[in-house]
Amino acid sequence: MHHAIVSLHRWDDLAGVDDVLSHCLQELGGMAAFVRPGQTVVIKPNLTADAPEASGGTTHVALAEAVVRQVQACRPGSIVVAEGTGMFGLAHETAFPRPEWRAMAARTGIELYNLDAGPHTALSIDNGRYPGELPIADLLLQADVLITLPCLKTHITTDYTVALKNAYAHVPQATRTLAHRHYRVEHALVDINRLRPPDLVIVDGYDGAEGIAGGIKFDRPASARLMMAGADPVAVDVIARQLMGMSCRTRYLEWAAADGLGTSRSDEIEVRGEPVQALGRRFQTGAEEMCELLPGLQIIDQGACSGCRVAALSALQRYLEQGIAKPFALVFGEGDKIASLDRPALVLGNCASRHAHLGTWISGCPASADAVREAMEAQEMVCLKCRHLI
């Protein structure tokens, strides 16, 4: 039986990063269990949108530097800190726009690397979930050890983002954009991780981010004050979701477990250090913040998977600035039958067909975000005066 260990510890003081990291690693056998002398080690932080560290959206430099020190003690051949930052240019000099990262590199003697600069090798997987090839950065394919440093965050288009999602920058910006455009992010994430899985995951949960968060909006830091680590990215994600109070069905996590990337079974995961109950709290979801920002919107999630939830939130995302024109509801998931609503409704997905009497049913598994948007416009649920601008 597969057995995964996830180490979980309280991290109250940012300056105590070395001690907390040491505790996490000791329960996994120490850094020497992952890094041997002479090996090439790549450390992959999460620098989404260059958000400030205190937002919870970006890995703290202090954690990255502490990991570098742990790796250096194992006498590796080289250490590279790499991130895909195509929005800041393709040169390695622009990979890390904040000076703190360049100062850290100068202090420690490591290299900073822009994964978007390439080169990349196009690869595919037999029976893969993403249609076609995925170009993976050669640096990662050739590395002996990959250590990923994600943050603890919710995400508007993937429910949450921790270990598995931090691999998205393994492919270049153009590929990431294409996957978003065709609503194939979850498919891509599973195959990207299969092509180059991490050897060690260390989660920066000092702040964490809740609400819409991941990718576009980091103004709700969660003050989680924790660190976690493990070698199984699926198990780490399972415990991370428990810490955030998240029980929704997320396809890419289910697929990753089914495709052998790790275990999602609680009886196969041992949490060492502190219990989840001691450090966890419920994070606000993207859907909940969306309802706050769009008064009159009601989202009724009847146990749907992430497919229809992502379709709904992706369609709504473009109306965050202008708002909605009238109250309406979005219903998805099979759940218990709903007798009636006090507002017009769009019912999303094949599994929600039992609720079709509530309003306009949009079929599909999942429903298409474009179809949701078209239905909102056709029923004048959103203002169309500025349509050409969005």
Residue pairs with C-beta under 8 A, 6 or more apart in sequence:
1 268
2 262
2 263
2 268
3 268
3 270
4 230
4 231
4 232
4 234
4 235
4 262
4 263
4 268
4 269
4 270
5 27
5 28
5 230
5 231
5 232
5 235
5 269
5 270
5 272
6 228
6 229
6 230
6 232
6 235
6 236
6 239
6 269
6 270
6 271
6 272
7 23
7 24
7 25
7 27
7 28
7 228
7 229
7 230
7 271
7 272
7 273
8 24
8 226
8 227
8 228
8 239
8 243
8 271
8 272
8 273
8 274
8 275
8 276
8 279
9 20
9 23
9 24
9 226
9 227
9 228
9 273
9 274
10 20
10 225
10 226
10 274
10 278
10 279
11 17
11 20
11 205
11 206
11 225
11 226
11 227
12 225
14 60
14 62
14 206
15 62
17 60
17 62
17 63
17 66
17 227
18 66
18 69
20 227
21 63
21 66
21 67
21 70
21 202
21 227
21 229
22 70
23 273
24 202
24 227
24 228
24 229
24 273
25 31
25 70
25 229
27 229
27 272
27 273
28 34
28 200
28 229
28 230
28 231
31 70
31 71
31 73
31 74
32 74
34 145
34 147
34 199
34 200
34 231
35 41
35 71
35 74
35 76
35 145
36 74
36 76
36 144
37 74
37 75
37 76
37 77
38 75
38 76
38 77
39 76
39 77
39 144
39 145
40 76
40 77
40 78
40 80
40 142
40 143
40 144
40 145
41 71
41 76
41 78
41 79
41 80
41 143
41 144
41 145
41 146
41 147
42 79
42 80
42 81
42 82
42 113
42 139
42 140
42 143
42 145
42 146
42 147
43 64
43 67
43 68
43 71
43 79
43 80
43 81
43 82
43 147
43 148
43 149
44 81
44 82
44 83
44 140
44 146
44 147
44 148
44 149
44 166
44 167
44 169
44 198
45 58
45 59
45 64
45 81
45 83
45 149
46 57
46 58
46 59
46 83
46 149
46 150
46 151
46 161
46 166
46 204
47 58
47 59
47 83
47 85
47 96
48 57
48 58
48 151
48 214
48 215
48 218
49 57
49 87
49 215
49 216
49 218
50 58
50 85
50 87
50 88
50 97
50 98
51 57
51 58
51 218
52 58
52 218
53 59
53 60
53 61
53 207
54 207
54 221
55 207
55 209
55 218
55 219
55 221
56 151
56 152
56 153
56 207
56 208
56 209
56 210
56 213
56 218
56 220
56 221
56 222
56 224
57 151
57 153
57 209
57 213
57 214
57 218
58 151
59 149
59 150
59 151
59 204
60 204
60 206
60 207
61 98
61 100
61 101
61 104
63 149
63 202
63 204
63 206
63 227
64 81
64 101
64 104
64 149
65 104
65 107
65 108
67 147
67 149
67 202
68 79
68 81
68 104
68 108
68 110
69 108
71 79
71 147
72 79
72 108
76 145
78 111
79 108
79 110
79 111
80 110
80 111
80 112
80 113
80 139
80 143
81 96
81 101
81 105
81 110
81 111
81 112
81 113
82 95
82 112
82 113
82 114
82 115
82 137
82 139
82 140
83 95
83 96
83 113
83 114
83 115
83 169
84 114
84 115
84 116
84 137
84 168
84 169
84 170
84 171
84 172
84 173
84 176
85 94
85 95
85 96
85 97
85 114
85 115
85 116
85 169
86 114
86 116
86 172
86 173
86 174
87 173
88 94
88 95
88 97
89 114
90 114
90 116
90 117
90 118
91 114
91 117
92 112
92 113
92 114
92 117
94 114
95 112
95 113
95 114
95 115
95 116
95 117
96 102
96 105
96 112
101 112
102 112
104 110
105 111
105 112
113 139
115 137
115 139
115 140
115 169
115 170
115 172
116 169
116 172
116 173
118 135
118 137
118 138
118 172
119 137
119 138
120 135
120 136
120 137
120 138
120 171
120 172
121 135
121 136
121 138
121 141
122 133
122 134
122 135
122 136
123 133
123 134
123 135
123 136
123 195
124 132
124 133
124 134
125 191
125 194
125 195
128 191
128 194
129 186
129 187
129 188
129 190
129 191
129 255
129 259
130 179
130 184
130 187
130 188
130 190
130 191
131 184
131 187
134 171
134 175
134 188
134 191
134 192
134 195
135 171
135 172
135 175
136 170
136 171
136 192
136 195
136 196
137 170
137 171
137 172
140 146
140 170
140 196
141 195
141 196
145 199
145 200
146 196
146 197
146 198
146 199
146 200
147 198
147 199
147 200
147 201
147 202
148 163
148 166
148 167
148 198
148 200
148 201
148 202
148 233
149 166
149 202
149 203
149 204
150 161
150 162
150 163
150 165
150 166
150 201
150 203
150 204
151 161
151 162
151 203
151 204
151 205
151 207
151 208
151 209
152 162
152 203
152 204
152 205
152 208
152 209
152 222
152 224
152 226
152 240
152 243
152 244
153 160
153 161
153 162
153 208
153 209
153 210
153 213
153 214
154 160
154 161
154 209
154 210
154 211
154 212
154 213
154 214
154 244
154 246
154 283
154 284
154 285
154 286
155 161
155 165
155 213
155 214
155 215
155 286
156 212
156 213
156 214
156 215
156 216
156 217
156 286
156 290
156 313
156 314
156 317
157 180
157 185
157 214
157 215
157 310
157 313
157 314
158 165
158 185
158 186
158 189
158 214
158 250
158 252
158 306
158 310
159 246
159 248
159 250
159 285
159 286
159 306
159 309
159 310
160 214
160 237
160 240
160 241
160 244
160 246
160 250
161 213
161 214
161 215
162 201
162 203
162 236
162 237
162 240
162 241
163 198
163 201
163 203
163 233
163 234
163 236
163 237
163 240
164 189
164 190
164 193
164 233
164 234
164 237
164 252
164 253
164 256
164 261
165 189
165 214
165 252
167 189
167 192
167 193
167 196
167 198
168 176
168 185
168 188
168 189
168 192
169 176
170 192
170 195
170 196
171 188
171 192
175 188
176 188
178 184
179 185
179 187
179 188
183 310
183 311
183 314
183 368
183 369
185 252
185 310
186 250
186 251
186 252
186 255
186 306
186 307
186 310
187 252
187 255
189 252
189 256
190 252
190 255
190 256
190 259
190 261
193 233
193 256
193 261
194 259
194 260
194 261
197 233
197 261
198 233
199 231
200 229
200 230
200 231
201 229
201 230
201 231
201 232
201 233
201 236
202 227
202 228
202 229
203 226
203 227
203 228
203 229
203 236
203 240
204 227
205 224
205 225
205 226
205 227
205 228
205 240
205 243
206 224
206 225
206 226
206 227
207 221
207 222
207 223
207 224
208 221
208 222
208 223
208 224
208 244
208 283
209 218
209 220
209 221
209 222
210 220
210 221
210 222
210 244
210 283
210 284
210 285
210 289
211 217
211 219
211 220
211 283
211 284
211 285
211 286
211 288
211 289
212 286
212 289
212 290
213 220
213 286
214 286
216 317
220 284
220 289
222 281
222 283
224 243
224 279
224 281
225 279
226 243
226 279
228 236
228 239
228 240
228 243
229 236
230 236
230 239
232 262
232 263
232 269
233 256
233 261
233 262
234 253
234 256
234 257
234 261
234 262
234 263
234 264
235 262
235 263
235 264
235 268
235 269
236 262
237 253
237 256
238 253
238 263
238 264
238 266
238 269
239 269
239 271
239 276
241 247
241 250
241 253
242 276
242 280
243 276
243 279
243 280
243 281
244 280
244 281
244 282
244 283
245 280
245 281
245 282
245 283
246 283
246 285
248 285
248 301
248 304
248 306
248 309
249 303
249 304
249 305
249 306
250 305
250 306
251 305
251 306
251 307
252 306
253 264
254 264
254 305
256 262
256 264
257 263
257 264
257 265
263 269
286 313
287 299
287 301
287 309
287 312
287 313
290 297
290 299
290 313
290 316
290 320
291 297
291 298
291 299
293 320
294 316
294 319
294 320
294 323
294 324
295 323
296 324
296 326
296 327
296 328
296 343
297 316
297 324
297 327
297 328
297 329
297 330
298 327
298 328
298 329
298 330
298 341
298 343
299 312
299 329
299 330
300 329
300 330
300 331
300 332
300 338
301 309
301 332
301 333
302 331
302 332
302 333
302 334
302 335
302 336
302 338
302 352
302 355
303 333
303 334
303 335
304 332
304 333
304 334
304 348
304 349
304 351
304 352
305 366
307 349
307 365
307 366
307 367
308 332
308 333
308 348
308 349
308 351
308 352
308 366
308 367
309 332
310 366
310 369
311 348
311 349
311 366
311 367
311 368
311 369
311 372
312 330
312 332
312 348
312 367
312 369
312 372
314 369
315 369
315 370
315 372
315 373
315 376
316 330
318 373
318 390
319 376
319 382
319 383
319 390
322 382
322 383
322 386
322 390
323 383
324 381
324 382
324 383
325 380
325 381
325 382
325 383
326 343
326 344
326 380
326 381
327 343
327 344
328 343
328 344
328 345
328 346
328 376
328 379
328 381
329 341
329 343
329 344
329 345
329 346
329 358
329 359
330 345
330 346
330 348
330 372
331 338
331 341
331 345
331 346
331 347
331 348
331 352
331 355
331 358
331 359
332 347
332 348
332 349
332 351
332 352
332 367
333 349
333 351
333 352
334 351
334 352
334 354
335 352
335 355
337 354
337 355
338 355
338 358
340 358
341 358
341 359
344 359
344 360
344 379
344 381
345 358
345 359
345 360
346 359
346 360
346 362
346 372
346 375
346 376
346 379
346 381
347 353
347 355
347 356
347 358
347 359
347 360
347 361
347 362
348 362
348 364
348 366
348 367
348 372
349 362
349 363
349 364
349 365
349 366
349 367
350 363
350 364
350 365
351 365
352 361
353 361
353 363
355 361
360 375
360 379
362 368
362 371
362 372
362 375
364 371
376 382
377 384
377 387
